[in-house]
Amino acid sequence: MSQFVKFTIDGTECMAARGQYIVDAAKENGIYIPTLCNYPGVKPKGGCRICTVRVNGRLMTACTTPVAEGMTIESEVHDIVELRKSIVELLFVEGNHFCPGCEKSGNCELQALAYRFRIMVPRFPFQFPLRRIDASHPKIIKDQNRCILCKRCIRAIRDEEGRSVFAYRRRSSRVEVVVDPKLGKQLTDELAQKSMDVCPVGSILVKEKGFITPIGSRKYDHEAIGSDIEHIRMTKI
């Protein structure tokens, strides 16, 4: 049996290792599929649904679905793009995202996706929830207003014994990601920085390191999200 499979994404013939997840296979072929909950090296969750694609006529999450021989995948079609756009809009109205005053502005994946989808004013009403900022931990600040519950920090940030530093608390509309009080006090500088880097928004911030890189010189200030992946495809053409 061949170790590689052929499939198409929006009519473009691609090749990838058998069993590789669609989002990673697409990336290797220079095709960008947006996602917020997915993170390299961490087991995929399929929680945010922004990576939704249509596979042989069925909607599936690209971060949890392996490629197979002969797959026909639709990604950049109107209804799927609108689905992704509506999810991003819902994330903005459900929380309190004041981008101009956020340390992650210019490095925020949610903000970058909003620019990519050309979102000006969400079609949904803002909820303006009352949420707290937890600055009780020595190394980090946890701002619940910006959290999108993607679970990246829960899955990626663990201590030397494999214990998760972050966890869900409460349920339904009251659910939030919190820091374990004991493990939060033991957080190293390296793990604190990784926590901030793993977070796709500005919900986890390292204390005393604000605005080291000025706005205007940050990751997405000059290059749209996904453009580095799409550049791979352009160089192959």
Long-range contacts (C-beta under 8 A, 24 or more apart in sequence): 5-67, 5-68, 5-69, 5-70, 5-71, 6-69, 6-70, 7-67, 7-68, 7-69, 7-70, 7-71, 7-72, 7-73, 8-71, 8-72, 8-73, 9-53, 9-73, 9-74, 9-75, 10-73, 10-74, 10-75, 10-76, 10-77, 16-67, 18-66, 18-67, 18-68, 18-69, 19-66, 19-67, 20-66, 20-67, 21-62, 21-63, 21-64, 21-65, 21-66, 21-67, 22-51, 22-53, 22-55, 22-60, 22-62, 22-63, 22-65, 22-66, 22-67, 22-71, 22-73, 23-51, 23-62, 23-63, 25-67, 26-62, 26-73, 26-75, 27-229, 27-232, 28-232, 29-232, 29-233, 30-229, 30-230, 30-231, 30-232, 30-233, 30-234, 30-235, 30-236, 31-75, 31-229, 31-230, 31-233, 32-225, 32-226, 32-227, 32-229, 32-230, 33-62, 33-75, 34-84, 34-113, 34-116, 34-225, 34-226, 35-62, 35-63, 36-91, 36-109, 36-110, 36-113, 36-148, 36-150, 36-200, 37-63, 37-150, 37-151, 37-152, 38-63, 39-152, 39-155, 39-156, 39-198, 41-156, 42-152, 42-155, 42-156, 43-155, 45-151, 45-155, 47-149, 47-150, 47-151, 48-87, 48-148, 48-150, 49-83, 49-87, 50-84, 50-87, 50-88, 50-113, 52-80, 52-83, 52-84, 53-80, 54-80, 81-117, 84-113, 84-117, 85-117, 85-119, 86-123, 88-113, 88-114, 88-117, 88-119, 89-119, 89-122, 89-123, 89-124, 90-122, 90-124, 91-148, 92-119, 92-122, 93-122, 93-124, 93-125, 93-126, 93-127, 94-127, 94-129, 95-127, 95-129, 95-131, 95-145, 95-146, 95-147, 95-148, 96-128, 96-129, 96-131, 96-145, 96-146, 97-145, 97-146, 97-201, 102-146, 102-202, 103-202, 103-205, 103-210, 103-211, 104-146, 104-199, 104-201, 104-202, 104-205, 105-202, 105-215, 105-218, 106-213, 106-215, 106-216, 106-217, 106-218, 106-219, 106-220, 106-221, 107-213, 107-218, 107-219, 107-220, 108-200, 108-201, 108-202, 108-220, 109-200, 109-201, 109-225, 110-148, 110-200, 110-201, 111-201, 111-220, 112-220, 112-224, 112-225, 113-225, 115-220, 115-224, 115-225, 116-224, 116-225, 116-226, 131-176, 134-178, 134-179, 135-207, 136-184, 137-179, 137-184, 137-185, 137-187, 138-184, 138-185, 138-187, 138-207, 139-184, 139-187, 139-188, 139-189, 139-192, 139-206, 139-207, 140-179, 140-184, 140-187, 140-192, 140-195, 140-196, 140-204, 140-205, 140-206, 140-207, 141-204, 141-205, 141-206, 141-207, 142-177, 142-178, 142-179, 142-203, 142-204, 143-202, 143-203, 143-204, 143-205, 144-176, 144-177, 144-203, 145-203, 146-201, 146-202, 146-203, 147-176, 147-177, 147-201, 147-203, 148-200, 148-201, 148-203, 149-175, 149-176, 149-177, 150-200, 151-177, 152-198, 152-199, 152-200, 153-177, 153-195, 153-198, 153-199, 153-204, 156-194, 156-198, 157-191, 157-194, 157-195, 157-198, 159-183, 159-186, 159-191, 165-191, 165-195, 166-195, 177-203
